[in-house]
Amino acid sequence: MHPVDPLMPIPESDPQGFLKALFQVAITRALPLLNMAAHLPTPPSAPTGRTLVLGAGKAAGAMAQAVEALWPEDAPLSGLVVTRYGHIPPRTAGVPERIEVLEASHPVPDAAGLLAAERILALAQGLTADDLVLCLISGGGSALLTLPAEGISLQEKQNINRQLLASGANIAEMNCVRKHLSRIKGGRLAAACAPARVVTLTISDVPGDDPSIIASGPTVPDASTCADALTLLQRYAIDVSPQVLLALQSGTWETPKPGAPIFDRNSLQMIATPQQSLEAAAAAVRAVGLNAYILSDEIEGESREVGKVHAALARAAAKGQGPFQKPCVILSGGETTVTLKPQPAGTAQGRGGRAGEFCMGLLQGLQGQAGVWALAADTDGIDGIEDNAGALLGPDTLPRAQAMGLKLDIHLQRNDAYTYFAALGDLVVTGPTHTNVNDFRAILIL
């Protein structure tokens, strides 16, 4: 018998409960309040200096509340952040509200996000060298902080965004385009804040933790170019207006580059990353006596195909082959993509996100392999635009589905993971978690 952590379900008797508990461990490791204290800067000297908080992202509301809880009560503090609808956490009793939190749409921007971005940019005007700007940035900020370049309407920006989301482009590619069609992303917010000192606190949701990609890097230099954005629009056949093409071709909308003087007084601290959450989950696995293996926190690619690769690794381990020794848990993170398949006329597009699509690919590859259970979920608690974080599966999933008349191939063709796993009762539903370190995947092999 192995030693058992009393807070964790026993894997052999409750494999799904164990996987859900691992997911919670990963989320907890990335919560803003538990990670921010060590990274907060010293307040500027009174009476001239003031602290302005600006920010955007799915975790922005929780990050703002963490700042309010940790900031000295006698130090002036004000500001504005924008988060996704429904992602403002309950307020902590006794902590005064000093930072305004707005809500807007994600992943397709809306008028509320436009208004929030306009107000944030306006607040950045007129700052002095004595002032401190504390920028709170997390994944999702690209859609939430929408401020189209001159001559682009919100409607066109929405249309471009929808096309990018359906194209199969990865997050770095999508955000390269978004930065060059914006008046606030790609370092432009930092430019607006000059000459104030800017300290950015960020939670990473991107492979490689590149701060210029997280929320399209509103406060950091951008090494990509208008030419890069134009190439991506052409590669993915994104329909844009002649004005957008002309502006990109001429370089009119170029972003501030590394080495620009506006960044001389700026700094950035990464307060939570996908790797840290995977390592926390791995420690919990080892605490109950199982082997833990982290593949990578940077896995990208088509969700269903990534699922099939994971299935091959899991099947080998279940048979006592390959590099992983059972009983074990294989962990991975990153940001996969879903390319929406064209549907026949009169057929509705399916429902689902990256995590659910991964689970369908994994299920297809496992083919009912004995001794294997899995969970895949988005750490923000929302898989795509649905109300679930992800899904679970086990050796009995395929037989149960077949008995109910659910055809995996048809659901894959329709990108319809939500309907498939909802019918089985195997959705993972957490609600918004108030953080975001991207995809979390755990495969338990006994």
VOBADREN-450579 format. One record per residue (C-alpha): x, y, z; residue in one letter. Coordinates in steps of 0.02 Angstrom, whole numbers, padded with zeros to 5 digits, always signed. Each point is the difference from the previous one (the first is absolute). Layout:
// residues N
XYZA ...
// end
This chain:
// residues 446
+00000+00000+00000M +00061+00175-00039H -00017+00148+00118P -00158+00099-00037V -00023+00188+00013D -00160+00014+00105P -00057+00148-00108L +00008-00098-00163M -00121-00136-00058P +00082-00170-00018I +00039-00027-00185P -00043-00185-00002E -00172+00022+00078S -00048+00169-00074D +00103+00037-00156P -00113+00139-00062Q -00006+00083+00170G +00189-00009+00008F +00018+00084-00170L -00122+00138+00050K +00102+00029+00158A +00159+00014-00103L -00083+00131-00109F -00045+00099+00156Q +00180-00010+00061V +00057+00074-00166A -00128+00141+00012I +00042+00041+00181T +00185+00016-00042R -00044+00138-00124A -00121+00105+00105L +00053+00184+00004P -00017+00028+00188L +00118-00146+00037L +00133+00061-00121N +00001+00189-00004M +00074+00059+00165A +00181-00038-00044A -00013+00099-00162H -00085+00162+00051L +00109+00156-00019P +00024+00131+00135T -00130+00139-00011P +00067+00165-00071P +00051+00136+00120S -00137+00115+00062A -00062+00131-00029P +00042+00015-00184T -00002-00180-00061G -00159-00101-00021R -00037-00181-00046T -00116-00038-00145L -00056-00178-00031V -00047-00049-00179L -00030-00173-00068G -00093-00128-00103A -00028-00187-00006G -00103-00142+00068K +00094+00013+00166A +00000+00191+00005A -00142+00012+00126G +00085-00119+00121A +00168+00084-00028M -00076+00170+00041A -00077-00068+00160Q +00168-00075+00048A +00083+00170-00021V -00135+00082+00106E +00025-00129+00138A +00191+00013+00000L +00028+00186-00035W +00038+00109+00152P -00161+00081+00062E +00082+00170+00016D +00071-00002-00178A -00111+00079-00136P -00066-00125-00126L -00124+00014-00144S -00028-00072-00171G -00102-00102-00122L +00010-00178-00067V -00111-00100-00118V -00040-00185+00013T -00116-00124-00084R -00186+00000+00040Y -00030-00100+00158G +00184-00004+00051H -00003+00124+00144I +00029-00099+00161P -00101+00032+00158P +00073+00143+00100R +00096-00033+00159T -00083+00074+00153A +00093+00147+00074G +00105+00038-00154V -00045+00171-00073P -00037+00008-00186E +00125+00120-00078R +00015-00070-00177I -00149+00002-00118E -00033-00165-00090V -00097-00003-00164L -00062-00151-00098E +00004-00032-00187A -00013-00139-00128S +00124-00139-00037H +00057-00072-00121P -00087+00118-00122V +00014+00183+00058P -00152+00110+00028D -00045+00182+00032A +00029-00018+00187A +00180-00053-00033G +00022+00146-00117L -00064+00121+00133L +00114-00078+00132A +00152+00016-00112A -00041+00182-00039E -00015+00039+00186R +00163-00091+00041I +00093+00095-00135L -00075+00164+00062A +00057-00036+00179L +00178-00023-00064A +00006+00179-00063Q +00089+00137+00098G +00105-00112+00114L +00167+00062+00067T +00168-00079+00037A -00050-00006+00184D -00149-00113-00036D -00009-00190+00002L -00111-00098-00119V -00035-00177+00058L -00061-00101-00150C -00091-00163+00036L +00002-00110-00155I -00066-00175-00028S -00061-00107-00143G -00157+00058-00087G +00056+00181+00000G +00014+00005-00189S -00189-00011-00022A -00044+00096+00158L +00116+00147-00037L -00063+00040-00173T +00040+00169-00075L +00007-00012-00189P +00128+00100-00099A -00063+00159-00082E -00116-00044-00143G -00050-00173+00063I -00176-00019+00067S -00043-00111+00146L -00104-00105-00120Q +00150-00033-00114E +00110-00039+00150K -00131-00126+00060Q -00008-00080-00172N +00190-00016-00011I +00004-00075+00175N -00133-00130-00043R +00096-00051-00156Q +00163-00017+00099L -00085-00107+00132L -00066-00120-00132A +00158-00003-00106S +00113-00114+00103G +00127+00139+00029A +00093-00018+00165N -00004+00132+00137I +00164+00083-00051A -00062+00018-00178E -00170+00067+00050M +00077+00126+00119N +00126+00059-00130C -00148+00053-00106V -00096+00073+00146R +00148+00107+00056K +00016+00082-00169H -00186+00041-00013L -00006+00084+00172S +00031+00168+00081R +00038-00074+00172I +00083-00171-00022K +00177-00042-00054G +00085+00121+00122G -00114+00148-00039R -00072+00008+00176L +00176+00018+00069A +00032+00140-00124A -00157+00089+00061A +00057-00015+00182C +00171+00080-00029A +00090+00080+00091P -00074-00095+00149A +00084-00158+00063R -00096-00154-00058V +00004-00164+00095V -00093-00141-00085T -00058-00151+00101L -00057-00140-00113T -00071-00175+00006I +00058-00100-00150S -00121-00096-00108D +00112-00024-00151V +00128-00132-00050P +00173+00063+00045G -00065+00138+00116D +00043+00137-00127D -00069+00161+00077P -00018+00080-00171S -00131-00133-00042I -00097-00001+00164I -00153+00111-00033A +00097+00064-00153S +00129+00085+00112G -00075+00173+00031P +00147+00056+00108T +00149-00090-00078V +00101+00023-00161P -00059-00090-00157D +00129-00079-00115A -00129-00052-00130S -00040+00114-00147T -00142+00059-00110C +00074-00111-00135A -00014-00151+00116D -00183+00040+00034A -00035+00018-00186L +00082-00168-00036T -00110-00084+00130L -00159+00078-00068L +00045-00069-00170Q +00053-00171+00065R -00166-00028+00088Y -00105+00085-00134A -00070+00129+00120I -00115+00123-00088D +00043+00181+00042V -00039+00170-00077S +00114+00084-00127P +00040+00132+00131Q +00070-00131+00119V +00106-00075-00139L +00067+00171-00049L +00044+00048+00179A +00094-00163+00029L +00088+00009-00167Q +00060+00177+00038S +00048-00037+00181G -00116+00139+00062T -00055-00105+00149W +00173-00056+00058E +00020-00038+00185T +00135+00064+00122P +00155-00109-00014K +00128-00071+00124P +00123+00136+00049G -00124+00142-00015A +00030+00131+00138P -00181-00011+00060I +00042-00168+00081F +00156+00060+00095D -00090+00014+00169R -00114-00149-00022N +00012-00172+00080S -00100-00162-00004L -00030-00138+00127Q -00077-00168-00044M -00103-00046+00153I -00072-00167-00061A +00042-00116-00145T -00065-00163-00075P +00159-00092+00050Q -00023+00047+00183Q -00176-00070-00001S +00057-00162-00084L +00138-00018+00130E -00126+00025+00141A -00109-00137-00074A +00151-00114-00021A +00045+00024+00184A -00178-00049+00048A +00013-00157-00108V +00163-00051+00083R -00075+00034+00172A -00120-00146-00027V +00138-00116-00058G -00022+00007-00189L +00129+00048-00130N -00024+00170-00081A +00062+00052-00172Y -00014+00175-00073I +00008-00007-00190L +00006+00188-00028S -00092+00161+00039D +00020+00058-00181E -00098-00128-00102I -00088+00072-00152E -00087-00072-00153G -00173-00059-00049E -00088-00055+00159S -00063-00166-00067R +00172-00046-00071E +00087+00046+00163V -00128-00113+00085G +00048-00145-00113K +00185+00022+00040V -00039-00001+00186H -00103-00158-00028A +00148-00089-00078A +00109+00043+00150L -00135-00055+00123A -00032-00166-00088R +00185-00040+00001A +00012+00038+00186A -00155-00105+00037A +00085-00147-00088K +00161+00024+00097G +00092+00072-00150Q +00081+00168-00035G +00082+00124+00119P -00142+00019+00126F -00015-00126+00142Q -00175-00032+00068K -00085+00035+00115P +00025+00177-00058C -00075+00164-00059V +00055+00083-00162I -00022+00189+00009L +00007+00131-00136S -00049+00179-00039G +00009+00128-00138G -00129+00068-00121E -00068-00111-00136T -00114+00058-00140T -00164-00053-00078V -00026+00028-00186T -00187+00002-00028L -00054-00124-00133K -00120+00060-00137P -00172-00072+00031Q -00128-00057-00130P -00138+00123-00039A -00131-00003+00135G +00116-00082+00129T +00036+00104+00154A +00179+00024+00057Q +00040-00104+00153G +00038+00065+00174R +00165-00019+00091G +00175+00065+00029G +00181-00056-00002R -00010-00111+00154A -00154-00095-00058G +00072-00023-00175E +00162-00067+00078F -00103-00125+00101C -00089-00061-00157M +00167-00026-00088G +00069-00088+00154L -00154-00110+00011L +00015-00047-00183Q +00183-00046+00024G -00024-00098+00162L -00142-00109-00069Q -00056-00050+00174G +00174-00042+00066Q -00016-00077+00173A +00074+00090+00148G +00002+00175-00076V -00098+00153+00057W +00025+00180-00052A -00054+00179+00028L +00031+00150-00113A -00060+00173+00047A +00036+00184-00020D +00065+00076+00162T -00112+00153-00017D -00150-00115+00022G -00072+00031-00174I +00037-00115-00149D -00023+00117-00147G -00167+00087+00024I -00093-00137+00092E -00040-00017+00186D +00119-00145+00031N +00186+00001+00034A +00029-00163-00093G -00041-00184+00007A +00044-00168+00078L +00017-00173-00076L +00040-00177+00053G +00002-00180-00065P -00190-00007+00001D -00030+00163-00094T -00008-00073-00176L -00113-00147+00047P -00119+00116+00093R -00004+00120-00147A -00033-00138-00124Q -00141-00069+00107A -00079+00174-00006M +00019+00012-00188G +00135+00134+00007L +00119-00013-00148K +00172+00071+00038L +00048+00025-00182D -00155+00105-00033I +00031+00109+00153H +00181+00025-00054L -00055+00052-00174Q -00118+00129+00077R +00126+00060+00132N -00137-00049+00122D +00090-00056+00157A -00118+00091+00119Y -00154-00095-00058T +00093-00166+00003Y +00067+00012+00178F -00155+00088+00068A -00106-00150-00053A +00120-00113+00095L +00001+00110+00156G +00188+00021-00020D +00019+00188-00015L +00115+00086+00126V -00095+00152+00063V +00087+00120+00121T -00062+00172-00049G +00128+00140-00020P +00158-00038+00100T +00066+00180+00001H +00168-00049-00071T +00062-00062-00169N +00156-00104-00035V -00075-00084-00151N -00030-00184-00040D +00020-00132+00135F +00003-00184-00046R +00024-00149+00115A -00003-00184-00051I -00007-00127+00141L +00068-00174-00040I -00025-00140+00128L 
// end
